[in-house]
Amino acid sequence: MIEIRWHGRGGQGAKTAALLLADVAFSTGMYVQGFPEYGPERMGAPITAYNRLDDKPIRIHSNIYFPDIVVLVDESLAESVDVTAGLKNNGSVVVNTTQKPEKVRGMFAGCAGAVYAIDARDISLRCLGRNLPNTPLLAAVVRIAGIMEEKAFLDNMKESFAHKFSTKPEVVEGNMNAVREAWRGAILL
């Protein structure tokens, strides 16, 4: 089983990314969970979202306390929230950042696992025209975790975007461009 914990702020798409990942993984036959946890429900407030993915039925129904992967949609949360709490020793952190590698690695000095950086903001601005980092981060997470092969992921994402944006088909290609670019964009620090 792969357990993923997403940290973001309300309005940044952490919940949407977790639900989209669950949808895409489910379409490939995996057993999935994708759910958010809210604090004060307002734009900009810290939120946490979760994914569990497995090839067997999932019997656990709780928050994720010992994740395999932690995703930071907003790197500033590392200053106020212990985002790596419970991260497995061989776990990974995926950070949306523009910081230099040594600074990012320093933010997670106590983390024994791998730290990956991706400028999801830049990718989303170029591909979507807006700061929507969740889609690029989703692609990076799927590749890093080895959840599925690139072609299967891209095919399922295109189908999911076509359904999600059925009234705005013009945004599908921008999202697909963001996913393709982010698939190769995460850098191991």
C-alpha positions as CSV (number, residue, x, y, z in Angstrom):
1,M,0.0,0.0,0.0
2,I,1.2,3.5,-0.8
3,E,0.1,6.2,1.6
4,I,0.4,9.9,0.6
5,R,-0.3,13.0,2.7
6,W,-0.8,16.3,1.0
7,H,-0.2,19.7,2.8
8,G,-1.5,22.8,1.3
9,R,-3.7,25.9,1.9
10,G,-7.4,26.2,1.1
11,G,-7.8,27.0,-2.6
12,Q,-4.4,25.6,-3.8
13,G,-5.9,22.3,-4.9
14,A,-4.4,19.7,-2.4
15,K,-7.9,18.2,-1.9
16,T,-8.6,18.2,-5.7
17,A,-5.2,16.5,-6.4
18,A,-5.9,13.8,-3.8
19,L,-9.3,13.1,-5.3
20,L,-8.0,13.2,-8.8
21,L,-5.2,10.8,-8.0
22,A,-7.8,8.4,-6.4
23,D,-10.0,8.7,-9.5
24,V,-7.1,8.0,-11.9
25,A,-5.7,5.1,-9.9
26,F,-9.2,3.6,-9.5
27,S,-9.6,3.7,-13.3
28,T,-6.6,1.4,-13.6
29,G,-8.1,-1.2,-11.2
30,M,-6.4,-0.1,-8.0
31,Y,-8.2,0.1,-4.6
32,V,-8.1,3.7,-3.5
33,Q,-9.0,6.3,-0.9
34,G,-8.8,10.0,-1.3
35,F,-10.1,12.4,1.3
36,P,-9.4,15.8,2.9
37,E,-9.1,17.0,6.5
38,Y,-10.0,20.6,7.2
39,G,-9.2,23.0,10.0
40,P,-10.9,26.4,9.8
41,E,-12.6,26.2,6.4
42,R,-11.4,29.4,4.7
43,M,-9.3,30.3,1.8
44,G,-5.6,30.2,2.7
45,A,-6.0,28.1,5.9
46,P,-3.8,25.0,6.1
47,I,-5.5,21.8,4.9
48,T,-4.4,18.2,4.7
49,A,-5.5,15.6,2.2
50,Y,-4.8,11.9,2.0
51,N,-4.5,9.0,-0.5
52,R,-4.2,5.3,0.0
53,L,-3.5,3.2,-3.0
54,D,-3.2,-0.6,-3.1
55,D,-3.8,-3.6,-5.3
56,K,-5.8,-5.2,-2.5
57,P,-8.9,-3.9,-0.6
58,I,-8.1,-1.2,1.9
59,R,-9.5,-1.9,5.3
60,I,-8.0,1.2,7.1
61,H,-10.3,4.2,7.6
62,S,-8.3,6.9,9.3
63,N,-6.0,9.8,8.6
64,I,-2.5,8.8,7.5
65,Y,0.0,9.1,10.3
66,F,3.0,7.3,8.7
67,P,3.0,8.3,5.0
68,D,5.3,7.0,2.3
69,I,5.1,10.4,0.6
70,V,4.5,13.9,1.8
71,V,3.6,16.6,-0.7
72,L,3.9,20.3,0.1
73,V,1.8,22.3,-2.2
74,D,2.9,25.4,-0.3
75,E,6.5,25.3,1.0
76,S,5.8,28.0,3.7
77,L,3.8,25.3,5.6
78,A,7.2,23.7,6.5
79,E,7.8,26.7,8.8
80,S,4.5,26.2,10.8
81,V,3.5,22.6,10.4
82,D,5.6,19.5,11.1
83,V,4.9,18.2,7.6
84,T,7.3,15.3,7.9
85,A,5.8,13.9,11.1
86,G,5.6,10.2,10.9
87,L,7.2,10.0,7.4
88,K,8.7,6.6,6.9
89,N,12.5,6.4,6.9
90,N,12.5,5.4,3.2
91,G,9.7,7.9,2.5
92,S,9.9,10.9,0.1
93,V,9.0,14.6,0.3
94,V,7.8,16.4,-2.8
95,V,8.0,20.2,-2.5
96,N,6.6,22.9,-4.8
97,T,9.5,25.4,-4.6
98,T,11.7,27.8,-6.4
99,Q,14.4,27.7,-3.7
100,K,18.0,26.5,-4.3
101,P,18.5,22.7,-3.6
102,E,20.6,23.3,-0.5
103,K,18.0,25.5,1.1
104,V,15.2,23.0,0.4
105,R,17.3,20.1,1.7
106,G,18.0,22.2,4.8
107,M,14.2,22.6,5.4
108,F,14.1,18.9,5.8
109,A,17.4,18.2,7.5
110,G,15.9,15.7,9.9
111,C,14.3,13.7,7.0
112,A,16.0,10.5,6.2
113,G,14.2,10.0,3.0
114,A,14.5,11.5,-0.5
115,V,13.5,15.1,-1.1
116,Y,12.2,16.1,-4.5
117,A,11.7,19.7,-5.7
118,I,9.5,20.9,-8.6
119,D,8.5,24.4,-9.6
120,A,4.8,23.5,-10.0
121,R,3.9,27.2,-9.9
122,D,6.0,28.0,-13.0
123,I,4.7,25.0,-14.9
124,S,1.1,25.9,-14.1
125,L,1.6,29.5,-15.0
126,R,3.1,28.6,-18.4
127,C,0.7,25.8,-19.2
128,L,-2.5,27.0,-17.6
129,G,-2.0,30.8,-17.3
130,R,-2.8,30.6,-13.5
131,N,-1.1,29.4,-10.4
132,L,-2.6,26.0,-10.0
133,P,0.3,23.8,-8.7
134,N,-1.8,20.7,-7.8
135,T,-1.8,19.2,-11.4
136,P,1.9,19.4,-11.9
137,L,2.5,18.0,-8.3
138,L,0.1,15.2,-9.0
139,A,2.2,14.1,-12.0
140,A,5.4,14.3,-10.1
141,V,4.0,12.2,-7.2
142,V,2.7,9.5,-9.6
143,R,6.1,9.2,-11.3
144,I,8.1,9.3,-8.0
145,A,5.9,6.7,-6.3
146,G,5.8,4.5,-9.4
147,I,2.1,4.3,-9.2
148,M,1.6,3.7,-12.9
149,E,3.4,3.9,-16.2
150,E,3.6,7.2,-18.0
151,K,1.3,6.2,-20.9
152,A,-1.4,4.8,-18.6
153,F,-1.2,7.9,-16.4
154,L,-1.4,10.3,-19.4
155,D,-4.3,8.4,-21.0
156,N,-6.3,8.3,-17.7
157,M,-5.6,12.0,-16.9
158,K,-6.8,13.0,-20.4
159,E,-10.0,11.1,-19.8
160,S,-10.4,12.5,-16.3
161,F,-9.8,16.1,-17.5
162,A,-12.3,15.6,-20.4
163,H,-14.9,14.6,-17.9
164,K,-14.0,17.2,-15.2
165,F,-13.9,20.0,-17.8
166,S,-16.7,18.9,-20.1
167,T,-18.1,22.4,-20.1
168,K,-14.6,23.9,-20.7
169,P,-12.9,21.6,-23.1
170,E,-10.4,24.3,-24.0
171,V,-8.6,23.8,-20.7
172,V,-7.9,20.1,-21.2
173,E,-4.8,20.6,-23.4
174,G,-3.2,23.1,-20.9
175,N,-3.7,20.7,-18.1
176,M,-2.2,17.8,-20.2
177,N,0.8,20.0,-21.0
178,A,1.3,20.7,-17.3
179,V,1.1,17.0,-16.5
180,R,3.5,16.0,-19.3
181,E,6.1,18.6,-18.2
182,A,5.8,17.8,-14.5
183,W,6.2,14.1,-15.2
184,R,9.9,14.8,-15.9
185,G,10.2,18.0,-13.8
186,A,10.8,16.8,-10.3
187,I,14.5,17.0,-9.2
188,L,15.9,14.7,-6.5
189,L,17.9,16.9,-4.1
